[in-house]
């Protein structure tokens, strides 16, 4: 479940970053390293 939620969150953050979410983009890169889920 943690891996699945992390993958889904990363996809959502990257999709929002395309709209112009610089903070979300950095948060996605930062949360891509640890296995913990930000949710």
MODELLER restraints for C-alpha pairs under 7 A, 6 or more apart:
rsr = mdl.restraints
at = mdl.atoms
rsr.add(forms.Gaussian(group=physical.xy_distance, feature=features.Distance(at['CA:2:A'], at['CA:37:A']), mean=6.36, stdev=0.5))
rsr.add(forms.Gaussian(group=physical.xy_distance, feature=features.Distance(at['CA:5:A'], at['CA:37:A']), mean=6.96, stdev=0.5))
rsr.add(forms.Gaussian(group=physical.xy_distance, feature=features.Distance(at['CA:6:A'], at['CA:37:A']), mean=5.77, stdev=0.5))
rsr.add(forms.Gaussian(group=physical.xy_distance, feature=features.Distance(at['CA:10:A'], at['CA:28:A']), mean=5.77, stdev=0.5))
rsr.add(forms.Gaussian(group=physical.xy_distance, feature=features.Distance(at['CA:13:A'], at['CA:24:A']), mean=5.75, stdev=0.5))
rsr.add(forms.Gaussian(group=physical.xy_distance, feature=features.Distance(at['CA:13:A'], at['CA:25:A']), mean=6.26, stdev=0.5))
rsr.add(forms.Gaussian(group=physical.xy_distance, feature=features.Distance(at['CA:13:A'], at['CA:28:A']), mean=5.95, stdev=0.5))
rsr.add(forms.Gaussian(group=physical.xy_distance, feature=features.Distance(at['CA:14:A'], at['CA:25:A']), mean=6.30, stdev=0.5))
rsr.add(forms.Gaussian(group=physical.xy_distance, feature=features.Distance(at['CA:17:A'], at['CA:24:A']), mean=6.15, stdev=0.5))
rsr.add(forms.Gaussian(group=physical.xy_distance, feature=features.Distance(at['CA:17:A'], at['CA:25:A']), mean=5.30, stdev=0.5))
